[in-house]
Amino acid sequence: MRQRLEYALAWILIKLIGSLPRPLARAAGISLAYMVYLLHVRLRRVGMRNLALAFPEKSKRERKRILRGEFRSLGRQLAEVTLFPKYTLENVTQAVAYDGFENYERAFARGKGVLFLTGHLGGWELSAFAHSLQGHPLHVLMRPLDNVYLDNLTRRYRTMHGNRTLDKDGSPRALLAAMNAGEVVGILMDTNMTPPQGVFVDFFGVPACTAVGLAKVALRTDAAVVPTFTIWDPVLRKYRLRFDPTVELVRTGNDDADAVANTARFNKIIEDYVRRYPDQWLWVHRRWKTRPEGEKGLYYRRGS
């Protein structure tokens, strides 16, 4: 019953906001996100704790400003997601503009598959959507949501224009098969993991348990790893879907060590982007929840 109610509320919000013109939809999305910011104490506490870990040199006032910016970013993205059914090949450039597309073209032309290295930054939901609408469908690696109805809704929106989903907790064979077929997979790898799927590498100077699968697949298949981020540009008043040059992998012949070294390299790429656009990253996620054996937790035991 609860899952159905959550789904109904989400569907009503999507329909209401999605029925508005884009500027009004964006204003509605941001207003809703600010309401969550004001009412959800736990998210604020997690966000401020993460910001203290990442930016110890910043004042509490600066961290609050960044956290409020994150919610503004989430609201902006929410509005765009509700407008997905309205976007076409002719008008999607009103929302998303390519930047560095030649880097993607070169990587794809190798024919060994492409792994999009990305994170919960800016308009991450628009990345695969806009790319598929432009005629470049891909696989989206995602963890099933706890609410089965919301999970189905999310998958439906993500696959409107030919994208396919791969379960993050499923067999790696599907991911390997996609690379062997020269296809494209997008991976959000800035979330907390647990061993053995994750290894500890630094993120903002703090060991963070990070998914090692992307590095292992890239090393095994020689797929191109392309950093890809969709960043809100306040000057353009739209998102920039940025493709960076293919990452040069560490290859010493020691597979396990190379996987860890490359995972650390990937984390550093994500960190560099977050440092450039701190108010567009998902600070309310407990990124450093898993700790090395014997180390105390970094979050409050209650209310976090």
Secondary structure, DSSP 4 states (H G I P E B T S, - for coil): -HHHHHHHHHHHHHHHHHTS-HHHHHHHHHHHHHHHHHH-HHHHHHHHHHHHHH-TTS-HHHHHHHHHHHHHHHHHHHHHHHTGGG--TTTGGGTEEEESHHHHHHHHHTSS-EEEEE-SBBSHHHHHHHHHHTT---EEEEPPPSSHHHHHHHHHHHTTTS-EEEETTS-THHHHHHHHTT-EEEEE--S---TTTEEEEEETTEEEEEE-HHHHHHHHH--EEEEEEEEEETTTTEEEEEEPPPPPPP--S-HHHHHHHHHHHHHHHHHHHHHHSGGGB-TTS-TT-S--TTPPPSS-SS--
